[in-house]
Amino acid sequence: MASDPQPGAAEPSGSFQSSRASAVIVVLLSLAAGMTDALCLLHLGGVFASVVTGNLVLVAVSTVHGVADPAARAAISTGAYAAGVFAGSRMVARRSPAARPPTCLALETLVLGLFVAGWLGDPHRSNGEGHPALLLAAGAAMGLQGIVVRTLGRPGLSTTYLTGALTRIVSTIGDPSWLRRLDWLQLLALGCLVLGAAVEAVLMRYLPWTGPLPAAVLATAALLIAYRQ
């Protein structure tokens, strides 16, 4: 399902010191994004945390058919995503380029921590009827993540908006020297998102109490790497 273009934010700094560190952060956040979207799809009303186009289509279709709950959940998730983008972009605009990734990641990790707390306290969390308020945390965290990745200094790179990434990758196939110019990190991010979603599906089948905890752990690991740079 398609998703919307990468949100606006402060211009990429290009100053994140280690390309290896930024690559590891991208891998970790891609896994976290796949896990978060899978969790929302399976247990929070069949909506997404970061696939805005899918949510908007769900709002329209549900409204036409007079089904209020899916429309409301999709609208909540989309609004939370937008709020995360806004908060993250305002935050990084007030920071030096080197401080932008860890600062925005710290807020994303905090929001995911709140998501974990809300999940553990929700008695309906594993039956597909999790409290809609949990979508606020999920959507906001993914909106913040969209800004985090923009601060790594790799224009066009994304861990949440992957329709455009796939279009960019596939459109170069067959061009002269396309293998040498292929964005391998973006391709890796695509694979990690799929892997994260698959892992979350398995965890939710056998260890449903974990919920967003693995994604929060991955974001925390990315935060620690960012702070070391």
ABEGO torsion letter per residue (X at the ends): XBBBBBBBBBBBAGABABAAAAAAAAAAAAAAAAAAAAAAAAAAGGBBAABAAAAAAAAAAAAAAGBAAAAAAAAAAAAAAAAAAAAAAAAAAABBAAAAAAAAAAAAAAAAAAAAAAAAABAAAAAGABBAAAAAAAAAAAAAAAAAAAAAGBBGBBAABAAAAAAAAAAABGBBGAAAABBAAAAAAAAAAAAAAAAAAAAAAABAAAEAAAAAAAAAAAAAAAAAX
